[in-house]
Amino acid sequence: MNVIRRRGWELAESCATPEHVFLNRRGFMAAAAGAAVIGITPELAMAQRVSDLANMPDPTRDLYPAKRNEKYVLDRPLTEESINANYNNFFEFGSSKNIVKAAQALKTRPWTIKIDGMVEKPFEIGIDDLVRKVGIEERLYRMRCVEAWSMTIPWSGFQMSKLVEMAKPLGSAKYVRMETFLDKSIAPGQRQSWYPWPYVEGVTIEEANNELAFLVTGTYGKPAPKQHGAPLRLALPWKYGFKSIKSIVRFSFTDKRPKSYWEDLQSAEYGFWANVNPEVSHPRWSQATEEILGTGGERKPTILFNGYGEYVASMYSGLGKERLWA
Ligand code: MTE
């Protein structure tokens, strides 16, 4: 049998051509031509091509481990990788914490991100092109879930302000609305029609430009595993974890405050701002302390803005009656 082996220095076509172009134009033409020769339908050939791409090793693997940005320090040890990677909230794949296996059905390549709404010119970009364009660094952040547990994670990725800069929002845009993929065929949670899919989150443009707002592509010095929201998720360490939307496919700039997934489901319990505050209880439990995962149940007092007040508090002064904490 004649097997072509690619040498290490040879770029796959998918690496040399922007991903969405590769798939939409050249990919389709090549697939159609090849299909005609061997007598299968172009659709089937295209599906095969997409599946080949999905099974490739992460094309940005060479960028890891990224250089750590030493500015962001922790007051507690890092959570063990095995704990972090096996205790997840990703409702698309189930409502338990144990979704690792189900989440492996997510195909993270090809992955196209749409930037639209109130921007100079809407565009699409493939995740690998985006990552190579902006570069990545590592940051150690705390993460506080609204359910009163917390972790500390070495995220890799880039400051969200870089994406805002690329998007060139119009002066009239006030918010960034973000959306997760929607695919019932692989995400069993999305077959449950009582949830308001797709998962949506939003921040103000000022928050998106805050230096702490971080778009995550990796964890623990490697590309992020699917259960953490590969290939692109958000980390907003001063807000409850549900604001940190996973597996993002779209950023829309808008002058209307986005209604997030949890707000849509239960606005009495979850609002737009969701900043961490130990003094404001959730309607069903206290937020005064948090369980540090991986310590056998140790609890610590929760800190206002999860300890990141020096970076973010000024954004919330003068907001009067806004419900800033839930
Ligand atoms: N993003 C999507 N798309 N779907 C989700 O269910 N859960 C949120 C957030 N982002 C969620 C999501 C919640 S409630 C939390 S606490 C964090 O992801 C959990 O992130 P982790 O599993 O990586 O720790």
Boltz pocket constraint, residues with backbone or C-beta under 6 A from the ligand:
constraints:
  - pocket:
      binder: B
      contacts: [[A, 84], [A, 87], [A, 88], [A, 89], [A, 90], [A, 91], [A, 92], [A, 144], [A, 145], [A, 146], [A, 180], [A, 199], [A, 227], [A, 228], [A, 229], [A, 241], [A, 242], [A, 243], [A, 244], [A, 245], [A, 246], [A, 247]]
      max_distance: 6.0
